[in-house]
Amino acid sequence: MKLWHLRFVNPLPKRVYKKRAKEHWLMWRLVMEEKIDYATASTMTLDEILEANAALDIHIENVNKANKKGGRK
């Protein structure tokens, strides 16, 4: 279904969407960080999403460590 075909006559309260976003944060994190596009993320299993988030955490840790080493010169 294309977004432009949807009718936004009676959207749900904002708190509903915020709750959904929090419940699906592990998927949205990958999309918001532009590591995986929405189409890919929406087809991944929970295990794949968890593994991708763990890999992203490791990557961020490694970048932070490299930045600290670079700053000590």
BAFI-3210 file (N, C-alpha, C; in Angstrom, 3 decimals, decimal comma, padded with zeros to 6 digits):
// residues 73
n [1|2|3|4|5|6|7|8|9|10|11|12|13|14|15|16|17|18|19|20|21|22|23|24|25|26|27|28|29|30|31|32|33|34|35|36|37|38|39|40|41|42|43|44|45|46|47|48|49|50|51|52|53|54|55|56|57|58|59|60|61|62|63|64|65|66|67|68|69|70|71|72|73]
n.u [000,840|000,616|001,764|000,580|-001,928|-003,242|-005,696|-005,781|-007,811|-008,759|-006,420|-004,625|-004,124|-001,169|000,380|-000,019|001,404|003,945|004,318|004,289|006,588|008,555|008,261|009,167|011,744|014,327|014,338|013,747|015,952|018,071|017,184|016,977|019,622|020,569|021,647|020,381|017,841|014,301|012,666|014,252|014,746|012,152|011,637|013,270|014,094|013,462|015,788|017,735|017,506|018,250|020,898|022,009|021,787|023,509|025,895|026,073|026,381|028,912|030,444|030,136|031,395|034,013|034,666|034,523|036,626|038,787|038,703|039,315|041,941|043,158|042,919|044,728|047,297]
n.v [-001,176|002,119|005,151|007,565|006,772|006,349|007,417|010,021|010,585|010,115|010,046|008,156|008,936|010,843|009,681|006,956|006,338|007,028|005,129|002,790|003,257|003,149|000,487|-000,784|000,034|-001,117|-001,891|000,586|002,066|001,092|001,928|004,724|005,379|005,029|002,608|000,399|000,069|000,854|-001,028|-003,340|-003,706|-004,173|-006,711|-008,360|-010,911|-011,152|-012,076|-011,373|-008,593|-008,077|-009,023|-007,293|-004,860|-005,391|-005,609|-002,992|-001,639|-002,622|-001,573|001,194|001,372|000,682|002,801|004,939|004,220|004,394|007,091|008,177|007,242|008,587|011,186|011,455|012,093]
n.w [000,000|-000,883|000,570|-000,263|-000,888|001,419|003,733|005,913|007,819|010,448|012,451|014,942|018,458|019,288|021,316|020,965|018,644|019,502|021,509|019,964|018,427|020,421|021,198|018,931|018,727|018,326|015,652|014,418|015,210|013,650|011,154|011,519|012,025|009,557|008,722|007,778|005,367|005,532|004,194|004,166|006,937|007,862|007,021|008,425|010,835|014,385|015,680|013,764|013,796|016,447|016,381|014,459|015,838|017,983|016,572|015,628|018,063|018,819|016,735|017,216|019,732|018,975|017,251|019,037|020,791|019,025|018,446|020,949|021,294|019,215|020,086|022,150|021,442]
ca.u [000,000|001,382|001,373|-000,283|-003,269|-003,844|-006,483|-005,473|-009,001|-008,804|-005,203|-004,635|-003,408|000,293|000,950|-000,081|002,530|005,161|004,418|004,684|007,987|009,376|008,183|009,917|012,942|015,502|014,259|013,833|017,326|018,860|016,712|017,319|021,081|020,813|022,450|019,523|016,647|013,065|012,198|015,061|014,506|010,807|011,575|014,223|013,586|013,896|017,195|018,559|017,488|019,074|022,299|022,425|021,962|024,739|027,001|026,150|026,975|030,350|031,026|030,183|032,452|035,317|034,882|034,807|037,978|039,738|038,700|040,044|043,365|043,588|042,925|045,765|048,625]
ca.v [000,000|003,353|006,154|008,596|006,209|006,300|008,579|010,385|011,249|010,006|009,423|007,817|009,930|010,839|008,759|005,602|006,198|007,070|003,815|001,832|003,512|002,617|-000,981|-001,250|000,862|-001,806|-001,797|001,996|002,533|000,754|002,781|006,120|005,501|004,796|001,400|-000,506|000,797|000,370|-002,239|-004,458|-003,888|-004,692|-008,138|-009,097|-011,598|-010,521|-012,434|-010,572|-007,218|-008,046|-009,174|-006,054|-003,857|-005,739|-005,234|-001,528|-001,266|-002,926|-000,583|002,480|001,244|000,715|004,167|005,762|003,881|004,947|008,560|008,477|007,027|009,672|012,447|011,440|012,357]
ca.w [000,000|-000,994|001,559|-000,808|-001,009|002,737|004,116|007,283|008,320|011,905|012,992|016,358|019,277|019,162|022,304|020,404|017,718|020,308|022,159|018,919|018,072|021,512|021,142|017,761|018,663|017,787|014,201|014,031|015,443|012,460|010,068|011,811|011,892|008,133|008,542|007,019|004,942|006,147|003,507|004,655|008,368|008,109|006,674|009,257|012,017|015,631|015,889|012,865|014,301|017,657|015,983|013,801|016,888|018,704|015,687|015,634|019,352|018,738|015,820|017,921|020,746|018,295|016,768|020,219|021,238|018,052|018,626|022,190|021,036|018,328|020,825|023,199|020,878]
c.u [000,888|000,854|000,402|-001,703|-003,980|-004,624|-006,227|-006,631|-009,016|-007,541|-005,368|-003,924|-001,892|000,931|000,950|001,115|003,863|005,385|004,870|006,151|008,926|009,400|009,016|011,252|014,139|015,502|014,451|015,239|018,186|018,476|017,145|018,823|021,531|021,762|021,707|018,300|015,394|012,594|012,956|014,755|013,156|010,663|012,489|013,525|014,068|015,361|018,117|018,626|018,354|020,551|022,818|022,634|023,224|025,959|027,174|026,755|028,485|031,049|031,179|031,273|033,825|035,650|035,235|036,215|039,028|039,827|039,463|041,541|043,918|043,711|044,016|047,139|049,335]
c.v [001,243|004,381|007,183|008,082|006,161|007,576|008,839|011,166|011,261|009,330|009,135|008,910|009,742|009,830|007,311|005,367|006,213|005,723|002,757|002,006|002,971|001,099|-001,550|-000,518|000,153|-001,800|-000,342|002,551|002,288|001,642|004,229|006,374|005,285|003,629|000,389|000,295|000,122|-000,935|-003,472|-004,747|-004,532|-006,165|-008,998|-009,788|-010,844|-010,835|-011,597|-009,114|-007,092|-008,152|-007,902|-004,941|-004,130|-005,351|-003,718|-001,033|-001,486|-001,888|000,774|002,468|001,359|002,113|005,077|005,495|004,482|006,468|008,961|008,303|008,150|010,994|012,537|011,831|013,478]
c.w [000,000|-000,010|000,992|-001,032|000,338|003,007|005,597|007,893|009,840|012,432|014,479|017,147|019,166|020,111|021,802|019,488|018,461|020,999|021,160|018,548|019,151|021,490|020,003|017,613|018,053|016,260|013,761|014,221|014,212|011,280|010,291|011,700|010,446|007,883|007,682|006,598|005,521|005,510|003,992|006,116|008,643|007,749|007,551|010,412|013,253|015,912|015,010|013,331|015,546|017,321|015,312|014,826|017,697|017,868|015,648|016,939|019,346|017,859|016,520|018,986|020,105|017,779|017,934|020,757|020,310|018,189|019,898|022,002|020,176|019,050|021,853|022,706|021,551]
res [m|k|l|w|h|l|r|f|v|n|p|l|p|k|r|v|y|k|k|r|a|k|e|h|w|l|m|w|r|l|v|m|e|e|k|i|d|y|a|t|a|s|t|m|t|l|d|e|i|l|e|a|n|a|a|l|d|i|h|i|e|n|v|n|k|a|n|k|k|g|g|r|k]
***
